[in-house]
Amino acid sequence: MADDVASVKEHIQRLADELAREPFEQIEAANGREEQFTAPSGRSWRLKIKTYWNRTDEAGPARKMDVTVAAYGPKGWRSWWPYRASARQSAPD
């Protein structure tokens, strides 16, 4: 189980980082997307991607997009809280 959790955490962080390097249009298009990830043990995890503009920047209008990937464990898994990873992309000047 610990190997599953480690591989899931690594996968969702890599997915968030890769998505944050994409153009804004592709990041926005990924919002709400769901994927499946199969851990080395064969357990299947459900991944949910959420993207949004970060409007907390004091310098003016939204200049960044945030990407969050949540991994929900297999049915019957003890924890119902998902593992999460996030990344941020800055807008070009």
C-alpha positions as CSV (number, residue, x, y, z in Angstrom):
1,M,0.0,0.0,0.0
2,A,2.8,2.4,0.8
3,D,4.3,1.9,-2.6
4,D,0.9,2.7,-4.2
5,V,0.6,5.9,-2.3
6,A,4.1,7.0,-3.2
7,S,3.6,6.2,-6.9
8,V,0.2,8.0,-6.9
9,K,1.7,11.1,-5.2
10,E,4.6,11.1,-7.7
11,H,2.3,10.7,-10.7
12,I,-0.2,13.4,-9.7
13,Q,2.6,15.9,-9.0
14,R,4.2,15.1,-12.4
15,L,0.8,15.5,-14.1
16,A,0.2,18.9,-12.4
17,D,3.7,20.1,-13.4
18,E,3.3,19.0,-17.0
19,L,-0.1,20.6,-17.3
20,A,1.1,23.9,-15.9
21,R,3.8,24.1,-18.6
22,E,1.0,24.0,-21.3
23,P,-0.5,27.1,-22.9
24,F,-3.4,28.7,-21.0
25,E,-6.0,27.4,-23.5
26,Q,-5.0,23.8,-22.9
27,I,-4.9,24.3,-19.1
28,E,-8.5,25.7,-19.2
29,A,-9.6,22.8,-21.4
30,A,-8.4,20.3,-18.9
31,N,-10.7,21.7,-16.1
32,G,-13.0,19.0,-14.9
33,R,-11.2,16.2,-16.7
34,E,-11.1,12.8,-15.0
35,E,-8.5,10.1,-15.6
36,Q,-7.6,6.7,-14.2
37,F,-4.2,5.7,-12.9
38,T,-3.3,2.1,-12.2
39,A,-0.7,1.7,-9.4
40,P,2.0,-1.0,-9.6
41,S,-0.1,-3.2,-7.4
42,G,-2.9,-3.1,-9.9
43,R,-5.2,-0.9,-7.9
44,S,-7.0,1.8,-9.9
45,W,-7.1,5.4,-8.7
46,R,-9.5,8.1,-10.0
47,L,-7.8,11.4,-10.8
48,K,-9.7,14.7,-11.1
49,I,-8.2,17.8,-12.6
50,K,-9.3,21.3,-11.6
51,T,-7.9,24.5,-13.1
52,Y,-8.6,28.1,-12.2
53,W,-7.3,31.6,-12.5
54,N,-5.4,32.8,-9.4
55,R,-6.9,36.3,-8.7
56,T,-5.0,37.0,-5.4
57,D,-2.1,38.8,-7.1
58,E,-1.9,42.4,-5.8
59,A,-0.2,43.6,-9.0
60,G,-3.5,43.7,-11.0
61,P,-5.6,41.4,-13.1
62,A,-5.2,37.6,-13.0
63,R,-1.7,36.7,-14.1
64,K,-1.5,33.1,-13.1
65,M,-3.3,29.8,-13.5
66,D,-3.4,27.1,-10.8
67,V,-3.7,23.4,-11.5
68,T,-4.8,20.9,-8.9
69,V,-4.9,17.2,-9.4
70,A,-6.7,15.0,-6.8
71,A,-6.3,11.3,-6.6
72,Y,-9.2,9.3,-5.0
73,G,-8.3,5.8,-3.8
74,P,-9.9,2.5,-4.8
75,K,-13.3,1.6,-3.5
76,G,-13.0,0.1,0.0
77,W,-9.9,2.2,0.7
78,R,-9.8,3.3,4.3
79,S,-9.3,7.0,3.6
80,W,-11.9,9.0,1.7
81,W,-9.7,12.1,1.6
82,P,-7.9,12.4,-1.7
83,Y,-4.2,13.0,-2.2
84,R,-3.6,16.4,-3.9
85,A,-0.9,18.0,-6.0
86,S,-0.8,21.5,-7.4
87,A,1.3,23.7,-9.7
88,R,1.1,27.2,-11.0
89,Q,1.8,28.8,-14.4
90,S,2.5,32.6,-14.7
91,A,1.2,34.6,-17.6
92,P,3.7,35.9,-20.2
93,D,4.3,39.7,-19.9
